[in-house]
Amino acid sequence: MPCGKRLSPFLPEIILKLETFGEIEMKSDTKQKLLSISASTIDRLLKPIKEKLRIGKGRSFTKPGTLFKHQIPIKTFSEWDDSAPGYLEADLVGHDGGNMQGEFCFSINFVDVATCWDEPVAIRNKAQKWVTDATDTVRGRLPFEMLGIDSDNGSSIY
């Protein structure tokens, strides 16, 4: 559910792809309105839809980590050398289908700050073994050396 500011620059491409593959048909005046819509108007129009989809206070698998926080140096965004490839952002996502009970898979998405190179990896659960294996897998796939990883600093990725 991207915000209007992130969605609006991609609308022309999204509309083109949907039309090209026969997924959508629209009148030319509707298309023109979509191509010229402002980010704030998108947010205003999507607000009631997003509120219906929101469950409770929100769901997150990330809990503040305390065990390693004092041992792992944390770099702020301004300290990254974003001109050189190899510094990655990592985010863990649970694919629970709306039910956080029982077993379900997760994915870790690694994105290089400089190049936006994206490496997603599916993992069985949040266990350290799977996270480590995923990190090693990504390290082997990258066309450059992995120099650093910045996660959301929650306990789920440690």
Sequence and secondary structure as in RCSB ss.txt:
>XXXX:A:sequence
MPCGKRLSPFLPEIILKLETFGEIEMKSDTKQKLLSISASTIDRLLKPIKEKLRIGKGRSFTKPGTLFKHQIPIK
TFSEWDDSAPGYLEADLVGHDGGNMQGEFCFSINFVDVATCWDEPVAIRNKAQKWVTDATDTVRGRLPFEMLGID
SDNGSSIY
>XXXX:A:secstr
   HHHHGGGHHHHHHHHHHTTS    HHHHHHHHH  HHHHHHHHHHHHHHH  TT   S  B  TTTTTS   
 GGGS TTSTTEEEEEEEE  TT  SS   EEEEEEETTT  EEEEEESSS HHHHHHHHHHHHHH SS   EEE
   BGGG 
